[in-house]
Amino acid sequence: VTSYFKCDNEILNWYYDAYIRTQLDNIHCCIPSDCPHIERLGYTGDGELTCECAMMMLDSERMYRKWMEDIADCQDIYNGHVQHTAPFYGGGGGPGGWGGAMVFVPYSFYKAYGDKELVKKYYVNMLAYLDYMESHSENGIVVCEERLGWCLGDWCCPTSVVLPAPFVNTYFHLKTLKMTMEIADIIGKPNKELKARYEKVKKAFLDKYYDKKTCTFYKSTEACDAYGYDLGFGNEKTLKAIVDKYEKLGEFDTGIFGTDILIRTLCENGYKDLAFKLLTSEKENTFYNMKKHGATTLWENWDGAHSHSHPMFGAVVEYLVKYFNEV
């Protein structure tokens, strides 16, 4: 552990400690796993979501170098599909939140350690993954994954996920396209084709999901306005819709990806107080609820169903260090 966090709010102190304990519980043989006791697999979704936080909080450089080899080794050499677990051992997921690990992990690694060689090494793999996303799209929207396989969007919302999987997976397509364009600039590769593809997918995403009259995405379902705003779409009305909704709600209605995107969007746009309010709320769908029930590690679900040691909801701990030192 290379980090330390302590403040005058016991919920946030518990949250940091629970994340560290959960993440350490889920590192075996240099594989970041989803849980240490049930599936025990290197899920790319959990690993993608928490990698930047783990790189900040733990001495984990060598582990992620090794795990990127696992992810690349499992990528389909024919169509670019990135498996849901690495090393591959079955499991379910989606093409964006899981498969995006091919881009998210080396991109986060570069941000954390400034190592161009890793992003250069896997650049071809990233392009193959982006080709896969495009090949599983219709009119610019990612609509499916492998035949008979899972195609999840967000995961583990308080109730059943309402936000459409194509919305979430197209968000990840845009996010990874943007990251790969940035990586291309870093390593001196042309990215004209990527930019053209990005603009095509962006137009499809906005045409399908953005309401120009209300400046909101998909009727503000769950945190979809934060997804859109995180991509740089929308305007001040979109941001206001996010703030108004969660000021009133006072708890999370989001899954593993939406929670991270929501809190990051609030913190990066002048609403750290609202992010603080959500993270320290004592309502039902909150981290306090886990603490209240005696949890010492993070749960897979807000209500405590299934695993009681899943690191994925801990991704937000990164923002405690980044943004909350002044709250």
MILOLUM-357086 format. One record per atom (N, C-alpha, C): residue in three letters; z, x, y. Coordinates in steps of 0.05 Angstrom, whole numbers, plus 32768, in hexadecimal, padded with zeros to 4 digits. Atoms other than C-alpha are relative to their C-alpha. Layout:
// residues N
AlaZXY
...
// end
This chain:
// residues 327
Val800080117FE8
Val800080008000
Val800080128019
Thr80027FEF7FE8
Thr7FEB801E8043
Thr80047FF08019
Ser7FFC80127FE9
Ser7FFF7FE48070
Ser801D7FF68001
Tyr7FE6800B7FFC
Tyr803D7FC3808B
Tyr7FFE7FE98013
Phe800080177FED
Phe80497F7F80AB
Phe801B7FF37FFF
Lys7FE7800E7FFE
Lys80887F6080C4
Lys80017FF3801C
Cys7FFE800E7FE7
Cys80937F2C80FA
Cys80187FED7FFF
Asp7FE880118000
Asp80C67EF7810E
Asp7FFA7FE47FF4
Asn80078019800E
Asn80A27EC080E6
Asn800180057FE2
Glu7FFC7FFB801C
Glu80B87EBD809E
Glu7FE97FF77FEE
Ile80178008800F
Ile807B7E988087
Ile7FEB80167FFF
Leu80137FEB7FFF
Leu804D7ECF809E
Leu800980197FF1
Asn7FF57FEA8010
Asn807B7F048081
Asn7FFC7FFB7FE2
Trp80048007801C
Trp80797EE0803F
Trp7FE380027FF8
Tyr801D80008006
Tyr802E7ED88043
Tyr7FF6801D7FFB
Tyr80087FE48003
Tyr80237F23804D
Tyr800A800B7FE5
Asp7FF47FF58019
Asp80537F368015
Asp7FF47FF47FE7
Ala800C800E8017
Ala80367F027FE6
Ala7FE4800A7FFA
Tyr801B7FF58004
Tyr7FF07F1B7FF2
Tyr8000801C7FF4
Ile7FFF7FE4800B
Ile80017F647FE6
Ile80087FFF7FE3
Arg7FF78002801C
Arg80267F527FA6
Arg7FEA7FF47FEE
Thr8015800D800F
Thr7FED7F257F8F
Thr7FE980147FFC
Gln80177FED8003
Gln7FB77F597F9D
Gln800780167FED
Leu7FF97FEA8013
Leu7FDD7F907F79
Leu80027FF67FE4
Asp8000800D801B
Asp7FE87F607F3E
Asp7FE47FFE7FF5
Asn801B80058008
Asn7F9D7F5A7F3C
Asn7FEE80198003
Ile800F7FE78001
Ile7F877FA37F39
Ile8006800E7FE6
His7FFD7FF3801A
His7F7D7FBD7EF3
His7FE780107FFA
Cys80177FEF8007
Cys7F507FF77EDF
Cys7FEB80008016
Cys801180017FE8
Cys7F337FF67F26
Cys7FED7FE88001
Ile800E80197FFE
Ile7F1C7FAE7F1F
Ile80127FEC800F
Pro7FF180147FF2
Pro7F347F7C7F53
Pro7FFB7FE57FF2
Ser800380188010
Ser7F407F3E7F28
Ser80087FE7800F
Asp7FF9801A7FF4
Asp7F4A7EF47F37
Asp801C7FF97FFA
Cys7FE580058007
Cys7F8B7EED7F12
Cys800780127FE8
Pro7FF97FED8015
Pro7FB27F1A7EE2
Pro80087FF47FE6
His7FF3800C8017
His7FC67EE77EAF
His7FEF7FEA7FF2
Ile80118015800C
Ile7F8F7EB27EA2
Ile7FE4800A7FFB
Glu801B7FF68004
Glu7F477EC67EAE
Glu7FFF801F7FFF
Arg7FFE7FE38000
Arg7F567F0F7EBF
Arg7FE5800E8003
Leu801B7FF67FFD
Leu7F0F7F1D7ED7
Leu7FFB800A801D
Gly80077FF67FE6
Gly7EF07F437F11
Gly7FED7FEE800E
Tyr801180147FF3
Tyr7ED67F057F34
Tyr7FF6800B801B
Thr800C7FF67FE7
Thr7EA57F197F6B
Thr80087FEF8018
Gly7FF880117FEA
Gly7EBB7EDD7F95
Gly801B8009800C
Asp7FE67FF77FF7
Asp7F047EF17F99
Asp7FFE801C800C
Gly80037FE47FF6
Gly7EF07F3A7FA1
Gly7FF28002801A
Glu800E80017FE7
Glu7EBE7F2C7FD7
Glu80117FF78017
Leu7FF0800D7FEB
Leu7EEE7F017FFE
Leu80168012800A
Thr7FE87FF07FF9
Thr7F297F327FFD
Thr7FFA801D8004
Cys80047FE38000
Cys7F067F767FFD
Cys8007800C801B
Glu7FFA7FF47FE6
Glu7F0B7F828048
Glu801E80018005
Cys7FE380007FFD
Cys7F547F6E8049
Cys800D80167FEE
Ala7FF47FED8012
Ala7F647F99800C
Ala7FFA801D8009
Met80067FE57FF5
Met7F407FD5802B
Met801280078018
Met7FEE7FFB7FE9
Met7F6B7FCD8069
Met801D80047FF8
Met7FE480008007
Met7FAD7FC28045
Met800880147FEA
Leu7FFA7FEF8017
Leu7FA77FF08009
Leu7FEE80187FFF
Asp80107FE88004
Asp7F8E80357FF7
Asp7FED7FFA7FE8
Ser8011800B8015
Ser7F5380177FD1
Ser7FE4800A8001
Glu801C7FF67FFE
Glu7F1680407FE3
Glu7FF380067FE5
Arg800C7FF88019
Arg7F0B805D7F9E
Arg7FFC7FE87FEE
Met800480178011
Met7F15801A7F7D
Met7FE77FF18007
Tyr8017800F7FF8
Tyr7EDF7FF97FA6
Tyr7FE6800F7FFB
Arg80177FF08008
Arg7EAF80337F9A
Arg7FF97FFA7FE3
Lys80058005801D
Lys7EB880277F50
Lys7FF77FE37FFC
Trp8007801C8005
Trp7EB57FDB7F55
Trp7FE37FF98009
Met801C80047FF8
Met7E737FDD7F7B
Met7FED80097FEA
Glu80107FF88017
Glu7E5780027F3F
Glu7FFF7FEA7FEB
Asp7FFF80178013
Asp7E6E7FC87F13
Asp7FEE7FE98009
Ile801080177FF6
Ile7E4E7F947F40
Ile7FE280067FFD
Ala801C7FF88001
Ala7E0C7FBA7F44
Ala7FF680017FE3
Asp80087FFD801D
Asp7E0C7FC87EF9
Asp7FFB7FE57FF4
Cys8002801B800B
Cys7E127F7D7EEB
Cys7FEA7FF0800D
Gln8015800F7FF3
Gln7DDB7F687F1B
Gln7FE77FFD7FEE
Asp801880058010
Asp7D9F7F497EF8
Asp7FE98011800B
Ile80157FEE7FF6
Ile7D677F7D7EFC
Ile7FE67FF28004
Tyr8019800E7FFE
Tyr7D317F487EF8
Tyr80007FED8019
Asn800180147FEA
Asn7D467F147F2C
Asn801580058016
Gly7FED7FFA7FEB
Gly7D7F7F347F55
Gly801A7FF18000
His7FE880108002
His7DB47F037F3F
His801980117FFD
Val7FE77FF28002
Val7DFB7F1D7F4A
Val80147FEF7FF1
Gln7FEF800F8012
Gln7E2C7F087F14
Gln801A7FF8800E
His7FE7800A7FF5
His7E6C7EE27F21
His801880127FFA
Thr7FEA7FED8006
Thr7E977F187F02
Thr7FF3801C7FFC
Ala80097FE48003
Ala7E917F647F02
Ala801880117FF8
Pro801580018014
Pro7E947F817ECE
Pro7FFB7FE47FF6
Phe8007801C8006
Phe7E6F7F437EB6
Phe800D7FF87FE6
Tyr7FF3800C8018
Tyr7E977F187E86
Tyr80017FE28003
Gly8001801D7FFD
Gly7E817ED17E94
Gly800C7FF8801B
Gly7FF4800B7FE8
Gly7EA27EA57EC8
Gly7FEC7FF18011
Gly801080117FEE
Gly7E897E747EFD
Gly80038008801D
Gly7FFF7FFA7FE3
Gly7E7A7E787F47
Gly7FE87FF5800E
Gly801880097FF1
Gly7E427E727F79
Gly7FF18018800A
Pro80117FEA7FF7
Pro7E097E9C7F94
Pro8008800E801A
Gly7FF87FF57FE6
Gly7E287EA67FD9
Gly801B800D8000
Gly7FE47FF67FFF
Gly7E737EAC7FD5
Gly800780147FEA
Trp7FFC7FED8016
Trp7E6F7ED27F93
Trp7FEA80168001
Gly80167FEC8000
Gly7E2A7EF47F92
Gly7FFF80118019
Gly80017FF17FE7
Gly7E327F097FDA
Gly8010801A8000
Ala7FF17FE88003
Ala7E617F3F7FC2
Ala7FEE80198001
Met80137FEA7FFF
Met7E237F6A7FBB
Met7FFC800B801C
Val80037FF77FE4
Val7E207F6D8007
Val801B8003800D
Phe7FE680007FF3
Phe7E677F5D801D
Phe801180197FFA
Val7FEE7FE98007
Val7E8A7F957FF7
Val7FF7801A800C
Pro80087FE77FF3
Pro7E5F7FD0800D
Pro80017FFF801E
Tyr7FFE80037FE3
Tyr7E5B7FB48053
Tyr801C8003800A
Ser7FE47FFD7FF9
Ser7EA77FAE8057
Ser8009801D7FFC
Phe7FFA7FE48006
Phe7EAC7FF38038
Phe7FF780128017
Tyr800A7FF07FE9
Tyr7E8180108070
Tyr80127FFC8018
Lys7FEF80067FE9
Lys7EAB7FED80A5
Lys801C800D7FFD
Ala7FE57FF58004
Ala7EEC80068086
Ala8000801F8000
Tyr7FFF7FE38004
Tyr7ED8804E8075
Tyr7FE9800F800D
Gly80157FF37FF2
Gly7E99805C809C
Gly7FED80107FEE
Asp80107FF28013
Asp7E748073805E
Asp7FE47FF47FFE
Lys801C800B8001
Lys7E2880698065
Lys7FF480027FE4
Glu800C7FFB8019
Glu7E1A80838020
Glu80027FE87FED
Leu7FFC80168012
Leu7E3680467FFC
Leu7FEC7FE98007
Val801380167FF9
Val7E0C80138024
Val7FE480097FFB
Lys801B7FF58006
Lys7DD08041801C
Lys7FFA7FFE7FE2
Lys80038000801D
Lys7DDB80457FD1
Lys7FF97FE47FF5
Tyr8003801B800B
Tyr7DDD7FF97FC7
Tyr7FED7FEF8011
Tyr8012800F7FEF
Tyr7DAA7FE57FFC
Tyr7FEB7FF17FF0
Val8015800C8011
Val7D747FD77FC8
Val800C7FE87FF1
Asn7FF38016800E
Asn7DA67FAC7FA2
Asn80057FE88012
Met7FFC80167FED
Met7DB57F847FE1
Met7FE67FF18004
Leu801A800D7FFC
Leu7D6B7F777FEC
Leu7FF97FEE7FE8
Ala800680108018
Ala7D647F5F7FA4
Ala80117FE78000
Tyr7FEE80187FFF
Tyr7DA07F307FAE
Tyr7FF57FEC8015
Leu800B80127FEC
Leu7D817F147FEE
Leu7FE67FF27FF6
Asp8017800D800C
Asp7D407F087FC9
Asp80077FEA7FED
Tyr7FF680158012
Tyr7D677EE27F95
Tyr80087FE78010
Met7FF780177FF0
Met7D867EB67FCB
Met7FE87FF0800A
Glu8018800E7FF6
Glu7D427EA77FE8
Glu7FF17FF17FE9
Ser800E800C8017
Ser7D247E987FA3
Ser800F7FE77FF6
His7FF180188008
His7D5B7E647F98
His80067FED8018
Ser7FFF80117FE9
Ser7D4F7E417FDA
Ser7FE97FED8001
Glu801680137FFB
Glu7D277E047FED
Glu80007FFB801E
Asn800280047FE3
Asn7D0E7E018035
Asn8016800F800F
Gly7FEC7FEF7FF2
Gly7D3E7E398048
Gly801D7FFB7FF9
Ile7FE580078008
Ile7D7C7E198029
Ile800580097FE3
Val7FFA7FF8801B
Val7D9D7E397FEC
Val800B7FE87FF0
Val7FF98019800E
Val7DA07E017FB9
Val800980037FE4
Cys7FF87FFD801C
Cys7DAE7E1F7F75
Cys8005801D7FF9
Glu7FFD7FE6800B
Glu7DC17E5A7F4B
Glu7FF280017FE5
Glu800D7FFE801A
Glu7DB27E697F02
Glu80007FE57FF2
Arg80028019800E
Arg7D9B7E307ED6
Arg80187FFC7FEE
Leu7FE88008800F
Leu7DD67E0C7EB6
Leu801A800E8008
Gly7FE97FF27FF6
Gly7E057E387EDD
Gly800E7FF28017
Trp7FF2800C7FEA
Trp7E377E297F14
Trp7FF18007801A
Cys800B7FFA7FE6
Cys7E237E267F5D
Cys80147FF68015
Leu7FEA80087FEE
Leu7E647E227F84
Leu7FFA8008801D
Gly80007FF97FE3
Gly7E6A7E227FD0
Gly801C800B8006
Asp7FE47FF97FFD
Asp7EB27E247FE7
Asp800F7FF87FE6
Trp7FF280038019
Trp7EE97E217FB3
Trp801E7FFD8006
Cys7FE380057FFE
Cys7F317E077FAC
Cys80087FF5801B
Cys7FF7800F7FE9
Cys7F347DD87FE7
Cys80187FEE7FF7
Pro7FE980118008
Pro7F727DAA7FE8
Pro7FF87FE87FEF
Thr800C80158011
Thr7F477D727FCD
Thr7FE6800A7FF6
Ser801A7FF6800A
Ser7F037D757FAD
Ser7FEF80098018
Val80107FF57FEA
Val7ED27D9E7FD7
Val7FEB7FEC8009
Val801380127FF4
Val7EAA7D728006
Val7FE8800E800C
Leu80157FF07FF3
Leu7E827DA7802A
Leu7FEB80077FEB
Pro80157FFC8014
Pro7E3E7DAC8007
Pro7FFD801E7FF8
Ala80057FE48009
Ala7E337DEB7FDD
Ala7FE8800D800D
Pro80177FF47FF3
Pro7DEE7DF57FFC
Pro8007800A801D
Phe7FF77FF77FE6
Phe7E0F7DF98041
Phe800E801B7FFE
Val7FF17FE88002
Val7E407E2E802B
Val7FEF80177FF6
Asn80107FEA800A
Asn7E0E7E578003
Asn7FEB80098014
Thr80137FF77FEB
Thr7DDC7E56803C
Thr800E800F8016
Tyr7FF07FF07FEE
Tyr7E137E6D806A
Tyr8002801D7FF6
Phe7FFE7FE5800B
Phe7E1D7EA8803C
Phe7FE6800F7FFF
His801A7FF47FFE
His7DD37EB48039
His7FFB800C801C
Leu80037FF67FE4
Leu7DD17EBA8085
Leu801380178006
Lys7FEC7FEB7FFB
Lys7E117EE48086
Lys7FF7801A7FF4
Thr80087FE7800E
Thr7DF77F168053
Thr7FE5800A800B
Leu80187FF77FF3
Leu7DB27F188074
Leu800780108019
Lys7FF87FF27FE7
Lys7DD47F2B80B5
Lys800D801B7FFB
Met7FF37FE78007
Met7DFF7F5F8094
Met7FEC80157FF6
Thr80147FEE800A
Thr7DC47F7D8070
Thr7FEE800B8016
Met80107FF67FE9
Met7D9C7F8180B1
Met80108016800F
Glu7FEF7FEC7FF3
Glu7DD77FA780D0
Glu8000801A7FEF
Ile80007FE98012
Ile7DD97FD58093
Ile7FE5800F8002
Ala801B7FF47FFD
Ala7D8E7FE1809A
Ala7FFF80128018
Asp7FFF7FF07FE7
Asp7D997FF980E1
Asp801180197FFC
Ile7FED7FE98004
Ile7DD3802680CB
Ile7FF280167FF0
Ile800C7FEC8012
Ile7DAA80498095
Ile7FE380068007
Gly801B7FFA7FF7
Gly7D68804980BB
Gly7FEA7FF47FF0
Lys8014800E800F
Lys7D4280168093
Lys7FF37FEA8011
Pro800C80167FF0
Pro7D107FE480B0
Pro800C7FE57FF8
Asn7FF5801A8007
Asn7D2A7F9D80B4
Asn7FF17FE9800D
Lys801080157FF4
Lys7CF27F7680D4
Lys7FFD7FE77FEE
Glu800280158014
Glu7CE87F4D8094
Glu801A7FF07FFE
Leu7FE6800D8002
Leu7D327F3E8090
Leu80057FEE8018
Lys7FFC80107FE7
Lys7D347F2680D8
Lys7FEF7FE77FFF
Ala801180188002
Ala7CFA7EF780CB
Ala800B7FEC7FEC
Arg7FF480118014
Arg7D1C7EDC808D
Arg80197FF3800C
Tyr7FE8800B7FF3
Tyr7D5D7ED380B4
Tyr7FF97FE98012
Glu800780157FED
Glu7D3B7EAA80EA
Glu7FF67FE77FF1
Lys800980178010
Lys7D1A7E7E80B5
Lys80187FF17FF4
Val7FE9800D800C
Val7D5C7E708091
Val80127FF48016
Lys7FF0800B7FEA
Lys7D817E6780D3
Lys7FF57FE58009
Lys800C80197FF7
Lys7D4F7E3180E9
Lys80057FEA7FEB
Ala7FFB80148015
Ala7D567E0E80A6
Ala801C7FF68000
Phe7FE380068000
Phe7DA27E1080A9
Phe80067FED8018
Leu7FFA80107FE9
Leu7DA47DF480F0
Leu7FF27FE57FFF
Asp800F801A8001
Asp7D6F7DBF80E4
Asp800E7FED7FED
Lys7FF480118014
Lys7D947DA580A7
Lys801D7FF88007
Tyr7FE380047FFE
Tyr7DDD7DAB80BB
Tyr800C7FFD801D
Tyr7FF580007FE5
Tyr7DE47DB08107
Tyr7FF87FE78010
Asp800580177FEF
Asp7DEB7D728133
Asp7FFF8009801D
Lys80037FF67FE4
Lys7DD07D848178
Lys800F7FEE8014
Lys7FF280127FEE
Lys7DF17D478197
Lys801E80068002
Thr7FE37FFB8001
Thr7E387D568181
Thr8007801E7FFF
Cys7FFC7FE38002
Cys7E2E7DA28179
Cys801380077FE9
Thr7FEF7FFB8017
Thr7E507D9E8135
Thr7FEE80027FE7
Phe800E7FFD8019
Phe7E3C7DAE80ED
Phe800B7FED7FEB
Tyr7FF980128016
Tyr7E3B7D7A80B6
Tyr80197FEF8005
Lys7FEB80137FF9
Lys7E697D4A80DA
Lys801C800D8000
Ser7FE67FF17FFF
Ser7EA07D8080E0
Ser80107FFE7FE6
Thr7FF38001801A
Thr7EAF7D7A8096
Thr800E801A7FFA
Glu7FF07FE88005
Glu7EE67DAA8082
Glu7FFC80148017
Ala80037FEC7FEA
Ala7EDA7DEB80A9
Ala7FE380078006
Cys801C7FF97FFD
Cys7E8E7DE680AD
Cys7FF98008801C
Asp80067FF77FE5
Asp7E8F7DED80F9
Asp8007801E8003
Ala7FF87FE47FFE
Ala7EB37E3080F0
Ala7FEB80117FF1
Tyr80157FF1800E
Tyr7E7E7E4680BD
Tyr7FE880048013
Gly80177FFE7FEE
Gly7E477E3780F0
Gly800680128018
Tyr7FF97FF07FE9
Tyr7E6C7E56812A
Tyr8003801D7FF9
Asp7FFE7FE5800A
Asp7E7B7E948101
Asp7FE5800E7FFE
Leu801B7FF48001
Leu7E307E9E80FA
Leu7FF48004801B
Gly800A7FFD7FE5
Gly7E297E9B8145
Gly7FF07FE88009
Phe800E80197FF9
Phe7E0D7E548147
Phe80137FED800E
Gly7FF080137FF1
Gly7E247E1A8171
Gly8007800A801B
Asn7FF87FF87FE5
Asn7E477E1F81B4
Asn801E7FF98005
Glu7FE480067FF9
Glu7E897E1181D8
Glu80097FE57FF5
Lys7FF9801A800B
Lys7E867DC981C0
Lys800780027FE2
Thr7FFA7FFC801D
Thr7E847DE18178
Thr801B800C7FFD
Leu7FE67FF48001
Leu7EC07E0D8184
Leu80167FEC8006
Lys7FEC80147FF9
Lys7EE57DD481A5
Lys80047FEC7FE9
Ala7FFE80128017
Ala7ED67DA88169
Ala8012800C7FEA
Ile7FEF7FF28013
Ile7EF77DDC813C
Ile801D7FFE8009
Val7FE57FFF7FF6
Val7F347DE28168
Val800D7FE48000
Asp7FF5801B7FFF
Asp7F3D7D978173
Asp80077FF67FE4
Lys7FFB8009801C
Lys7F387D898128
Lys8019800C7FF5
Tyr7FEA7FF3800E
Tyr7F6A7DBC8111
Tyr801A7FFF8010
Glu7FE880067FF0
Glu7F9B7DB1814B
Glu800C7FE67FF5
Lys7FF7801A8009
Lys7F9F7D698132
Lys800980017FE2
Leu7FFB7FFF801D
Leu7F9D7D7980E7
Leu801A80107FFA
Gly7FE87FF08004
Gly7FD17DB080E9
Gly8004800C7FE5
Glu7FFF7FF4801A
Glu7FC27DC980A3
Glu7FE480057FF6
Phe801A7FF9800A
Phe7F897DE18078
Phe7FF37FEA7FEF
Asp800F80118012
Asp7F537DB6805A
Asp7FE980107FF3
Thr80147FED8008
Thr7F2C7DF38046
Thr8005800E7FE5
Gly7FFD7FF08018
Gly7F1F7E1C8007
Gly8001801D8007
Ile7FFC7FE37FFD
Ile7F1E7E677FFD
Ile7FEF800C8016
Phe80117FF47FEC
Phe7EE37E76802A
Phe80047FF3801B
Gly7FFC800E7FE7
Gly7EEE7E41805F
Gly801A8008800E
Thr7FE77FF77FF4
Thr7F367E57806A
Thr7FFD801A800F
Asp80057FE67FF4
Asp7F217E9E8078
Asp7FEE7FFE8019
Ile801380037FEA
Ile7EE77E8A80A5
Ile800D7FF18017
Leu7FF280107FEB
Leu7F117E5780CB
Leu801380128010
Ile7FEC7FF07FF1
Ile7F4A7E8780DC
Ile7FF28017800F
Arg800F7FEB7FF2
Arg7F197EC080ED
Arg7FF37FF5801A
Thr800E800B7FE9
Thr7EF17E93811B
Thr80147FF98017
Leu7FEC80067FEC
Leu7F307E7B813F
Leu800A8019800E
Cys7FF57FE77FF6
Cys7F4B7EC28147
Cys7FEC800E8012
Glu80147FF17FF2
Glu7F0A7EDE8160
Glu7FF77FF2801A
Asn800A800F7FE9
Asn7EFF7EA88194
Asn80167FF58012
Gly7FEB80067FED
Gly7F417EA481B9
Gly80137FEA7FF8
Tyr7FED8015800A
Tyr7F687E73818D
Tyr8013800B7FEB
Lys7FED7FF48012
Lys7F997EA1816B
Lys80197FEE7FFC
Asp7FE880128002
Asp7FD17E6F817B
Asp7FFB7FEA7FEC
Leu800680158014
Leu7FAE7E398152
Leu7FFF800C7FE4
Ala80007FF3801A
Ala7FA27E6A8119
Ala801C80047FF7
Phe7FE47FFC8006
Phe7FEC7E7B811C
Phe800D7FE67FF7
Lys7FF5801A8006
Lys7FFD7E31811B
Lys7FF97FF77FE4
Leu80098008801B
Leu7FD47E2580DC
Leu800D80127FEB
Leu7FF57FEE8014
Leu7FEE7E6380B8
Leu801E7FFC7FFD
Thr7FE380048002
Thr80367E5080C7
Thr80087FE37FFE
Ser7FFA801C8003
Ser80307E0580BF
Ser80117FFA7FE7
Glu7FEF80088017
Glu80627DE38091
Glu7FF77FE67FF3
Lys800B8018800E
Lys80347DAB807B
Lys7FF980077FE3
Glu80047FFE801D
Glu801C7DA28034
Glu7FEC80167FF8
Asn80157FED8008
Asn7FDC7DCB8031
Asn800180198011
Thr7FFA7FE97FF0
Thr7FF87E0B804D
Thr800D80167FEE
Phe7FF27FEA800E
Phe80157E4E8039
Phe801E7FFB7FFE
Tyr7FE380078001
Tyr805A7E348049
Tyr80067FF07FE6
Asn7FFB80108018
Asn80527E03800F
Asn800380127FE8
Met7FFD7FED8016
Met80497E3D7FDF
Met801C800D8002
Lys7FE67FF37FFB
Lys80857E617FFD
Lys80177FED7FF9
Lys7FEB80148004
Lys80AF7E217FFB
Lys80067FFC7FE2
His7FFD8004801D
His80A47E1B7FB0
His800780197FF1
Gly7FF67FE8800D
Gly80BD7E617FA3
Gly7FEB80147FF7
Ala80157FED8008
Ala807A7E847F9B
Ala8005801C800B
Thr7FFE7FE57FF7
Thr807B7ECF7F9F
Thr7FE4800D8001
Thr801C7FF87FFE
Thr802F7ED67F97
Thr7FF07FE88008
Leu801080157FF6
Leu7FF67EAD7FB2
Leu7FF47FEF7FEA
Trp800A80138013
Trp7FDF7E6F7F8E
Trp7FE17FFE8002
Glu801D80068001
Glu7F977E5E7F79
Glu7FFA7FE78010
Asn800480197FF3
Asn7F9E7E187F95
Asn80187FFA8013
Trp7FEB80077FED
Trp7FC57DFC7FD0
Trp80177FF17FF3
Asp7FEB8011800D
Asp7FEC7DCD7FA2
Asp800D800E7FE9
Gly7FF37FF18016
Gly7FFE7E037F6F
Gly7FF47FFC7FE5
Ala800E8004801A
Ala7FCE7DEC7F39
Ala7FF4801A7FF7
His800D7FE9800D
His7FB57E217F09
His8010801A8007
Ser7FF47FE57FFD
Ser7FC27E6B7F19
Ser801380028017
His7FED7FFB7FEA
His7FFE7E817F43
His7FFE801D8009
Ser80047FE57FF7
Ser7FE27EC77F4E
Ser7FE280058004
His801C7FFD7FF8
His7F9D7EC57F70
His7FFF800B801C
Pro80007FF47FE5
Pro7F8F7EF37FAC
Pro7FEE7FF38014
Met801680087FEF
Met7F557ECC7FC9
Met80097FF4801B
Phe7FF6800C7FE7
Phe7F7D7EA47FFD
Phe800E80158012
Gly7FF37FEB7FF0
Gly7F9B7EE78014
Gly7FED800F8012
Ala80137FF17FEF
Ala7F5B7EFE8037
Ala80087FFF801D
Val7FF880057FE4
Val7F787EE28078
Val80158014800A
Val7FEB7FED7FF8
Val7FB17F158077
Val7FF580168012
Glu800D7FEC7FEF
Glu7F807F468097
Glu80037FF9801E
Tyr7FFF80087FE4
Tyr7F837F1D80D7
Tyr801D8001800C
Leu7FE57FFC7FF6
Leu7FCF7F2380DB
Leu8002801B800E
Val7FFF7FE57FF5
Val7FC57F6D80E8
Val7FEC80038017
Lys80157FFD7FEC
Lys7F857F668111
Lys80077FF2801A
Tyr7FFF80127FE9
Tyr7F987F2E8140
Tyr801D7FF78008
Phe7FE6800D7FFB
Phe7FE17F18813B
Phe80158013800C
Asn7FED7FEE7FF4
Asn80027F568158
Asn80077FF9801D
Glu7FFB80087FE4
Glu7FFE7F34819C
Glu80087FE38003
Val7FF9801D7FFF
Val800F7EEC818A
Val801D7FFD8008
// end
